[in-house]
Amino acid sequence: MSGNEPENPQRELAPESWPDSPELASAAVSAAEMEAYRSTVRRIGRMIGAAGVICAAVVAVPLGWQLALGVLAGALMGWLNFRWLAATVNAIGARIVNAHSNERGAAVIVRGIGRILLMAIAAYGIFTCSVRGLVGFMAGLAMPVLAIMCEAVYEFVAGIRRTF
């Protein structure tokens, strides 16, 4: 075996471009583990959308369409923020681990600040039209938190089922 290949052919380094070093020896993960991480991110994304639609439907009749539309807009912004945050974390990880990364540190920071500015602009735009819509928007921004809590329960139950 050459020095660049992992000792166990069933295991891979994540990402593949990580250099060989004793500090990263414990970072090897199997392809199955990587797929589990990817499916977790996909489930959270789907749960954000489902939670947004369900919450908007629940509040539409008693609290009005403006609040429901705000919840949908906030959930959409929360989903975009979740996706962009995941991409930013991956970019920072690649930048730290891979010395020859094409990712620029300043670009990562600008994207992070851009996410926050985009949410602030959307909130201001909604606020100028409807305060009720802004309340819904803020509630919709919490949908990723709800989705992550649902994912934690899912993983807990799945872990219990695997042990029995």
The 8 nearest C-alpha neighbors of each residue, nearest first, counted from 0:
[[1, 2, 4, 6, 3, 5, 8, 7],
 [0, 2, 3, 4, 5, 6, 19, 8],
 [1, 3, 4, 0, 19, 5, 6, 18],
 [4, 2, 1, 19, 5, 18, 0, 6],
 [3, 5, 2, 1, 6, 0, 8, 7],
 [4, 6, 7, 8, 11, 3, 10, 12],
 [7, 5, 8, 4, 10, 0, 9, 2],
 [6, 8, 9, 5, 10, 11, 4, 29],
 [7, 9, 10, 5, 6, 11, 4, 29],
 [10, 8, 7, 29, 11, 30, 5, 6],
 [11, 9, 29, 8, 7, 28, 27, 30],
 [12, 10, 27, 28, 29, 13, 5, 30],
 [11, 13, 27, 15, 14, 28, 26, 17],
 [14, 12, 15, 11, 27, 28, 17, 26],
 [13, 15, 16, 12, 17, 93, 11, 96],
 [16, 14, 12, 13, 17, 11, 18, 27],
 [15, 17, 14, 18, 97, 13, 12, 96],
 [18, 16, 15, 97, 96, 14, 19, 12],
 [17, 19, 20, 16, 97, 96, 3, 23],
 [20, 18, 17, 3, 21, 23, 24, 2],
 [19, 21, 22, 23, 18, 24, 17, 25],
 [20, 22, 24, 23, 19, 25, 18, 26],
 [23, 21, 20, 24, 25, 26, 19, 18],
 [24, 22, 26, 25, 21, 20, 19, 27],
 [23, 25, 21, 26, 22, 27, 20, 19],
 [24, 26, 23, 27, 22, 21, 28, 12],
 [27, 25, 23, 24, 28, 12, 13, 22],
 [28, 26, 12, 25, 11, 10, 24, 13],
 [29, 27, 10, 11, 12, 32, 26, 30],
 [28, 30, 10, 32, 31, 11, 9, 33],
 [29, 31, 33, 32, 34, 10, 11, 28],
 [30, 32, 34, 29, 33, 35, 28, 36],
 [33, 31, 35, 29, 34, 30, 28, 36],
 [34, 32, 30, 36, 35, 31, 37, 29],
 [33, 35, 37, 31, 32, 36, 38, 30],
 [34, 36, 32, 38, 33, 37, 39, 31],
 [37, 35, 39, 33, 34, 38, 32, 40],
 [38, 36, 34, 40, 39, 35, 33, 41],
 [37, 39, 41, 35, 40, 36, 42, 34],
 [38, 40, 36, 42, 37, 41, 35, 43],
 [39, 41, 43, 37, 38, 42, 44, 36],
 [40, 42, 38, 44, 39, 43, 37, 45],
 [43, 41, 39, 45, 44, 40, 38, 46],
 [42, 44, 46, 40, 45, 41, 146, 47],
 [45, 43, 41, 47, 42, 46, 40, 78],
 [44, 46, 42, 48, 47, 43, 49, 41],
 [45, 47, 49, 43, 146, 48, 44, 50],
 [46, 48, 44, 50, 146, 143, 45, 142],
 [49, 47, 51, 45, 46, 50, 52, 74],
 [48, 50, 46, 52, 51, 47, 53, 45],
 [51, 49, 53, 47, 48, 52, 46, 54],
 [52, 50, 48, 74, 54, 49, 53, 71],
 [51, 53, 55, 49, 50, 54, 56, 48],
 [52, 54, 56, 50, 55, 51, 49, 57],
 [55, 53, 57, 51, 56, 52, 50, 58],
 [56, 54, 67, 52, 58, 57, 53, 70],
 [55, 57, 53, 59, 54, 58, 52, 67],
 [56, 58, 54, 55, 59, 53, 60, 61],
 [59, 57, 55, 62, 56, 61, 60, 67],
 [60, 58, 63, 67, 64, 56, 62, 57],
 [59, 61, 63, 62, 58, 57, 64, 56],
 [60, 62, 58, 59, 63, 57, 64, 56],
 [63, 61, 58, 59, 60, 66, 64, 67],
 [64, 62, 59, 60, 65, 66, 61, 67],
 [63, 65, 67, 59, 66, 68, 62, 60],
 [66, 64, 132, 68, 67, 63, 69, 131],
 [65, 67, 135, 132, 69, 131, 64, 68],
 [68, 66, 55, 64, 59, 70, 69, 65],
 [69, 67, 71, 65, 70, 66, 64, 72],
 [68, 70, 136, 135, 132, 66, 72, 67],
 [71, 69, 139, 135, 136, 67, 73, 68],
 [70, 72, 74, 68, 69, 73, 51, 75],
 [73, 71, 69, 75, 74, 70, 136, 68],
 [72, 74, 139, 136, 140, 76, 70, 75],
 [75, 73, 139, 77, 71, 51, 76, 140],
 [76, 74, 78, 72, 77, 73, 71, 79],
 [75, 77, 73, 79, 74, 78, 80, 72],
 [78, 76, 74, 140, 80, 75, 79, 73],
 [77, 79, 81, 75, 80, 76, 74, 82],
 [80, 78, 76, 82, 81, 77, 83, 75],
 [79, 81, 77, 83, 78, 82, 84, 76],
 [82, 80, 78, 84, 79, 83, 77, 85],
 [83, 81, 79, 85, 84, 80, 78, 86],
 [84, 82, 86, 80, 85, 81, 87, 79],
 [83, 85, 87, 81, 86, 82, 80, 88],
 [84, 86, 88, 82, 83, 87, 81, 89],
 [87, 85, 83, 89, 84, 88, 90, 82],
 [86, 88, 84, 90, 89, 85, 83, 91],
 [87, 89, 91, 85, 90, 86, 92, 84],
 [90, 88, 92, 86, 87, 91, 93, 85],
 [91, 89, 87, 93, 92, 88, 94, 86],
 [92, 90, 94, 88, 93, 89, 87, 95],
 [93, 91, 89, 95, 94, 90, 96, 88],
 [92, 94, 90, 96, 97, 91, 95, 89],
 [93, 95, 91, 92, 100, 97, 96, 90],
 [96, 94, 92, 93, 97, 91, 98, 100],
 [97, 95, 93, 94, 17, 92, 98, 18],
 [98, 96, 100, 99, 93, 94, 17, 95],
 [97, 99, 100, 96, 94, 95, 93, 18],
 [100, 98, 97, 101, 94, 102, 96, 93],
 [101, 99, 102, 97, 94, 98, 93, 103],
 [100, 102, 103, 99, 94, 93, 98, 97],
 [103, 101, 100, 94, 104, 90, 106, 107],
 [102, 104, 106, 105, 101, 107, 94, 100],
 [103, 105, 107, 106, 102, 108, 94, 91],
 [104, 106, 108, 107, 103, 109, 110, 102],
 [107, 105, 109, 103, 108, 104, 110, 102],
 [106, 108, 110, 104, 105, 109, 87, 111],
 [107, 109, 111, 105, 110, 106, 112, 104],
 [108, 110, 106, 112, 111, 107, 113, 105],
 [111, 109, 113, 107, 108, 112, 106, 114],
 [112, 110, 108, 114, 113, 109, 107, 115],
 [111, 113, 109, 115, 114, 110, 116, 108],
 [112, 114, 110, 116, 111, 115, 109, 117],
 [115, 113, 117, 111, 112, 116, 110, 118],
 [114, 116, 118, 112, 113, 117, 119, 111],
 [115, 117, 119, 113, 118, 114, 120, 112],
 [118, 116, 120, 114, 119, 115, 113, 121],
 [117, 119, 121, 115, 116, 120, 122, 114],
 [118, 120, 116, 122, 117, 121, 123, 115],
 [121, 119, 123, 117, 122, 118, 116, 124],
 [122, 120, 124, 118, 119, 123, 117, 125],
 [121, 123, 119, 125, 120, 124, 126, 118],
 [124, 122, 126, 120, 125, 121, 119, 127],
 [125, 123, 121, 127, 126, 122, 120, 128],
 [124, 126, 122, 128, 123, 127, 133, 129],
 [127, 125, 123, 130, 129, 133, 128, 124],
 [128, 126, 124, 125, 129, 123, 130, 122],
 [129, 127, 125, 126, 124, 130, 132, 133],
 [130, 128, 132, 126, 131, 125, 127, 133],
 [129, 131, 133, 126, 132, 134, 128, 125],
 [132, 130, 134, 66, 129, 133, 65, 135],
 [131, 133, 69, 66, 65, 135, 129, 130],
 [132, 134, 136, 130, 126, 135, 131, 125],
 [135, 133, 131, 137, 136, 132, 138, 130],
 [134, 136, 69, 70, 66, 138, 132, 133],
 [137, 135, 73, 69, 70, 133, 139, 138],
 [136, 138, 140, 134, 139, 135, 133, 73],
 [137, 139, 135, 141, 136, 140, 70, 134],
 [140, 138, 73, 70, 74, 136, 141, 137],
 [139, 141, 73, 77, 137, 138, 74, 142],
 [140, 142, 139, 138, 144, 143, 145, 137],
 [141, 143, 145, 144, 139, 47, 140, 74],
 [144, 142, 146, 145, 47, 141, 147, 77],
 [145, 143, 147, 142, 141, 146, 148, 140],
 [144, 146, 142, 148, 143, 147, 149, 141],
 [147, 145, 143, 149, 46, 47, 144, 148],
 [148, 146, 150, 144, 149, 145, 143, 151],
 [147, 149, 151, 145, 150, 146, 144, 152],
 [150, 148, 146, 152, 147, 151, 153, 145],
 [149, 151, 153, 147, 148, 152, 154, 146],
 [150, 152, 148, 154, 149, 153, 155, 147],
 [151, 153, 155, 149, 150, 154, 156, 148],
 [154, 152, 150, 156, 151, 155, 157, 149],
 [155, 153, 157, 151, 152, 156, 158, 150],
 [156, 154, 152, 158, 153, 157, 151, 159],
 [155, 157, 159, 153, 158, 154, 152, 160],
 [158, 156, 154, 160, 159, 155, 153, 161],
 [159, 157, 155, 161, 156, 160, 154, 162],
 [158, 160, 156, 162, 161, 157, 155, 163],
 [159, 161, 157, 158, 163, 162, 156, 155],
 [162, 160, 158, 159, 163, 157, 156, 155],
 [161, 163, 159, 160, 158, 157, 156, 155],
 [162, 160, 161, 159, 158, 157, 156, 155]]
